[in-house]
Amino acid sequence: MSSTERRASGFTVVELLAVLILAGVVAVVALPKLDVIDRLGADGWREQTVAGLRLAQATALGHRRLVCASFDASGLLHLRVAAGNPAIDCSADLRGPDGSNRFGSTPPGAAVAVQPAGTLYFQPSGQVSADGAGGNVGGREISISGTRSIFVAGQSGHVE
């Protein structure tokens, strides 16, 4: 090549536009799929939490003991059981199949809300109350964004 015949290097405007259009199409198709991943995480948290609450209710009825269910700041369910009956507080961890007293995985990017707030006390009679002595029997709603709420019936302790 002579010094007067220099080739230009780089991309043409048409090539750059084609790449930008292709990137836009991929973004429109792929980004909604990422939302599915978050919903699966929230659904997984919900199912694990429902299983833990059902264990609490079954243990309270089957062992005739008070079982306390509470959520920590990260949204994990913790279960404790009373050493004897009657009791107004729980003194020992209620362990699940993995040997831990924590149920569920940390919910993806959202805080857990319990309405009304506070610990759930599963009474030996099957009822759910706002205190260990069995007063203020009432249902609870546990919610997190991205999945259906969990309802705990006050009179029966049924979890759905």
C-alpha positions as CSV (number, residue, x, y, z in Angstrom):
1,M,0.0,0.0,0.0
2,S,1.2,3.4,-0.8
3,S,1.1,6.2,1.7
4,T,-1.8,7.8,-0.2
5,E,-3.9,4.6,-0.1
6,R,-4.7,4.3,3.6
7,R,-7.6,2.1,4.7
8,A,-9.9,3.4,7.3
9,S,-10.4,1.1,10.3
10,G,-13.5,0.8,12.5
11,F,-17.2,0.2,12.3
12,T,-19.6,1.7,9.9
13,V,-22.7,3.6,11.1
14,V,-24.8,0.8,9.7
15,E,-23.0,-1.8,11.7
16,L,-23.2,0.2,14.9
17,L,-27.0,0.7,14.4
18,A,-27.5,-3.0,13.8
19,V,-25.7,-3.8,17.0
20,L,-27.8,-1.3,19.0
21,I,-31.0,-2.6,17.6
22,L,-30.0,-6.2,18.3
23,A,-29.1,-5.2,21.9
24,G,-32.5,-3.5,22.3
25,V,-34.4,-6.6,21.1
26,V,-32.4,-8.8,23.5
27,A,-33.1,-6.5,26.4
28,V,-36.9,-6.4,25.6
29,V,-37.0,-10.2,25.5
30,A,-34.6,-11.0,28.4
31,L,-35.5,-8.5,31.1
32,P,-39.0,-9.8,31.8
33,K,-37.6,-13.2,32.4
34,L,-35.4,-11.9,35.3
35,D,-38.7,-11.0,37.1
36,V,-39.6,-14.7,37.1
37,I,-36.4,-15.5,39.1
38,D,-37.4,-13.1,41.8
39,R,-40.9,-14.5,42.0
40,L,-39.5,-18.1,42.2
41,G,-37.4,-17.0,45.2
42,A,-40.4,-15.4,46.9
43,D,-42.6,-18.5,46.2
44,G,-39.8,-20.7,47.7
45,W,-39.7,-18.5,50.8
46,R,-43.4,-18.7,51.1
47,E,-43.6,-22.5,50.8
48,Q,-40.8,-23.0,53.4
49,T,-42.4,-20.6,55.8
50,V,-45.8,-22.3,55.4
51,A,-44.1,-25.7,56.2
52,G,-42.5,-24.2,59.3
53,L,-45.8,-22.7,60.6
54,R,-47.6,-26.0,60.0
55,L,-44.9,-27.8,62.0
56,A,-45.4,-25.3,64.8
57,Q,-49.2,-25.9,64.8
58,A,-48.8,-29.7,64.6
59,T,-46.2,-29.7,67.4
60,A,-48.4,-27.6,69.7
61,L,-51.3,-29.9,69.2
62,G,-49.4,-33.2,69.2
63,H,-47.1,-32.5,72.2
64,R,-49.6,-30.3,74.0
65,R,-47.0,-27.5,74.3
66,L,-46.8,-23.8,73.6
67,V,-44.9,-23.1,70.3
68,C,-43.6,-19.6,69.5
69,A,-43.1,-18.5,65.9
70,S,-41.3,-15.2,65.1
71,F,-39.5,-13.6,62.2
72,D,-36.1,-12.1,62.5
73,A,-35.0,-8.9,60.7
74,S,-33.9,-10.8,57.6
75,G,-37.4,-12.5,57.2
76,L,-36.5,-16.0,58.5
77,L,-39.0,-17.9,60.6
78,H,-37.7,-19.0,64.0
79,L,-39.6,-21.6,66.1
80,R,-39.3,-22.3,69.8
81,V,-41.2,-24.7,72.1
82,A,-42.1,-24.5,75.8
83,A,-40.4,-27.0,78.1
84,G,-43.6,-28.0,79.8
85,N,-47.3,-27.3,80.0
86,P,-48.7,-24.9,81.1
87,A,-46.3,-22.2,80.0
88,I,-46.4,-18.6,78.9
89,D,-43.0,-18.5,77.1
90,C,-40.9,-20.8,74.9
91,S,-37.5,-21.9,76.2
92,A,-36.1,-24.4,73.6
93,D,-35.5,-24.3,69.9
94,L,-37.9,-26.4,67.8
95,R,-35.6,-27.8,65.2
96,G,-36.7,-28.7,61.6
97,P,-35.4,-31.5,59.4
98,D,-32.1,-29.8,58.8
99,G,-31.4,-29.5,62.5
100,S,-31.9,-25.7,62.6
101,N,-34.7,-23.7,64.2
102,R,-34.8,-21.4,61.2
103,F,-37.2,-22.1,58.4
104,G,-37.0,-20.7,54.9
105,S,-34.4,-18.8,53.0
106,T,-33.9,-15.1,53.2
107,P,-36.7,-13.6,51.1
108,P,-35.4,-11.8,47.9
109,G,-35.1,-8.1,48.5
110,A,-38.2,-7.5,50.6
111,A,-39.2,-7.2,54.2
112,V,-41.7,-9.6,55.8
113,A,-44.8,-8.0,57.4
114,V,-46.9,-9.7,60.0
115,Q,-50.3,-8.2,60.7
116,P,-51.0,-7.8,63.5
117,A,-47.3,-7.6,64.4
118,G,-45.5,-9.7,66.9
119,T,-44.8,-13.3,67.8
120,L,-47.4,-16.0,66.9
121,Y,-48.1,-18.2,70.0
122,F,-49.5,-21.6,68.9
123,Q,-51.4,-22.8,72.0
124,P,-51.7,-26.5,73.0
125,S,-55.5,-26.2,72.1
126,G,-54.6,-25.3,68.5
127,Q,-55.5,-21.6,68.8
128,V,-53.1,-18.8,67.8
129,S,-52.8,-15.9,70.2
130,A,-50.9,-12.7,70.7
131,D,-49.4,-13.7,74.0
132,G,-48.1,-16.9,75.7
133,A,-51.0,-16.9,78.2
134,G,-53.5,-17.5,75.4
135,G,-55.1,-14.0,75.4
136,N,-56.1,-12.1,72.3
137,V,-56.8,-15.2,70.0
138,G,-56.8,-14.0,66.4
139,G,-55.6,-14.8,62.9
140,R,-52.5,-13.4,61.3
141,E,-51.5,-12.4,57.8
142,I,-47.8,-12.7,56.8
143,S,-46.9,-11.0,53.6
144,I,-43.9,-10.3,51.4
145,S,-43.9,-8.6,48.0
146,G,-43.9,-10.9,45.0
147,T,-46.0,-13.8,46.3
148,R,-49.3,-14.5,48.0
149,S,-49.8,-13.8,51.7
150,I,-49.9,-16.5,54.3
151,F,-52.9,-16.7,56.5
152,V,-53.0,-18.3,60.0
153,A,-56.5,-18.9,61.4
154,G,-56.7,-17.7,65.1
155,Q,-59.3,-20.3,66.3
156,S,-57.8,-23.4,64.7
157,G,-54.2,-22.5,63.9
158,H,-54.7,-23.6,60.3
159,V,-52.0,-22.3,57.9
160,E,-52.9,-21.5,54.3
